[in-house]
Amino acid sequence: MIPHGRPALTLDDVAVRAGVSPSTWRRQHHAAFTAAVQPLPGSARPLLYDAAQTEAHLAGKPIPALPDAPHHGDLLTDAEVAAITGLSASTVRADAANGLLDPGIEQHGRRWWTRAAAEARATRPTQYKGRTPGAKNRAPRPNTPDTRVPEVAAALAAAEQGRQPAPTAQDIATRYGVSTRTAERLLAKARTHTG
């Protein structure tokens, strides 16, 4: 999380502020810095550090605390947004790509979302169309019988008795307003239909 109004720095940015090269920083100053200044919560690849805390450490002053109260402008990672919304991090990224969530902003090589956007997504109902998450019923859904199959079977039986000509796939397609392939499937089911 990058707190609202608090710029974040990478280790290379910290080295620039200290006035040394990144390699010199890593060799001579990195251990003391990381012992005194903790990375921002949730930051990884790259680790990010608060600019105010960094400046205080470089000036030899006491390190100020990060804000402890959440702010609607805080920038959150996909994992932090997932914790607020109850989704997975991959769903957060997919929702942002599909327009179901604010697209976020790109900083330090990764995407960040505001706390306000995460909370808005958390209150919006899901658009999931499949089985309800957490459903205990794992049985297949009941299959409703096709009422056309017995009608086609009756027409086939009447044709066997010589009362009418046998229906063709084209006749069935015209009668029910379906494709020829669907009519062929209805004929196949009607031939095996009992009852």
N, C-alpha and C positions, 0 to 999 in steps of 0.2 A: 504494500500500500504506500502510495505517495500522499502524505497529508496535504490538504488543501492549502495553497499559498506557500508551500515549502518546496523549493526546487530540489531536485535530486541529482546526484553526481555519481559517475562511475569512478573506478580507481584511477583511470587515465585523467579524468577531469580533476580529481584531487591532486594528482601529481602536477598538473598545469598550475593549479592554484598555489601549490607549494613552491613553484618555480624550479622544478627539477624534471628530468626526463622520466617517463614511466619505468624504464629499467632501473634507474637510480632510485626511484621511489620504492620499487619492490625490494631492492637490495638493502636499502638503508633505513627506510621509514615505515614500511608496510606493517611490520610486526607491532610496533608501538601504536600505530594508528588503529589497527583492528582490535587491539587490546582495550583501547579507550573508547572507540566509536563503533557502535553496533550497526550492521546493515539494516535498512528499512525492512519492516516485516513483510514477508511474502516475496521479497525480491530475490531473484536467482537468475544467473546467466543473462546479463551481468548482475553482480551484486551492486546495489545502489545505496548511497549514503546521503543523509540529510545535509544540505548546504550549510545551514546555520550551525549544526553540530561540527561539521568539518572546519568551518571558519574559526569557531571557538577553539578547537583542538590546535589548529595551526597557529593561533594567536596566544596559546598557552592559558586560555581562560577556562572557567568551568563550563562543562558541556550542558547546554540547555536540554530539557526534556522534550520529547515529541508530544504533540497534543494528544490527550487521552480520550477526548470526546469525539465521536464520529461526526463528520461534516458531510453534507450532501455533495460537496465538490471534491472529496477525496478520490484519488485515482486507484482503482482496484485491478488486480490481475484476473485472469479467467477463473482461476481456482477460488479466489475470494468472492467473485460474483456468483460462482456456483454454490458456495456456502450460503449466500444470502437467498438465492432463488430456489434452492433445492434441486437444481439440475446438475448434470455433470459438466466438467470444464469443456469437454468436446461439444456438448449441446450448446453451451454459451457461445462458443466460436461459430458453430453452425447457424445459430439464431442470428448472430451479428451479420454473417455472410448472406443470410436469406431475408434480412430486413425485419426480423421479429424482435430485434434488440438494436439499440443504438450502435452504430458501427464502431464506436470508440475512437481513440486517438493513438497514433504511433509515437512512442518515445523510447529511446534507449534500446531499439531493436525488438520491441514487443508491443502488443496492443494492450491498452488500458481503458477501463470504463469508469465513469463516475459512479459514486455510491447512489446518486439520485436515479441513474438509469437502471442500476441493479435492483433497487427497491421498486421501481415502476414495473420492471419485468416480473418481480416476485408477486406483485398483486394482480397481474393480468392472468386470466385463466389460460390453461394450456390448450393448445390446438391439436393435441395428440388425438388421432382418430381411431387408433387400435384399441387393444384391451386396456382397461383402466390400470394405471400403475398400482401395484400392490394387490391386484385381484387374486383371490385364492382359487377361483374356479379355473382349473386347467383343462377341463373337458372341452372337446370341440363344440362349437356352437351348433344348435339343432339345424338340420337341413330341411327346408320346407319343400314338400313334394310339388312337382310341376304338374299342374292340372291339365296341360295339353297332352301329356303322355297317355292317360286313359282314353281320351277322345280319339287319338290317332290309333290306339290299339283296337278300339271299337270299330273304326273304319276298316282296319286290316281284317278283323274277324268277319265283318259284313262282306268284304271282298272275297274271302275264302268260301263263304256260303253262296256266293254268286249273286248277292243282292245289289252290288254296285261294283264299279271298277276299282282296282287297287289304287290307293293314293300314291302319287309320286312326290319326290322331294319338292319339285316345283309347285305342285298343288298345295302342299303344306306351307311352303314359304309364302304363297299368295294368301292363303287362308288366315295365317297368324301374323303376317307382316314381318317375317324374319328373313334372315339370309338363307341361301340354299344350304350352306354348311350346317347351320342350326337346324334346318328342316331335316337334313340327313341324320343328325344326332337324335332328333325326336323320333324318327322312324326306327333307328337302332334300339332306342330305349323301349319303344312300343312293342317291338318284336319279342323282347324279353319280359315284358310287363305281364304280371299275373294278378288277377283280381278284378 
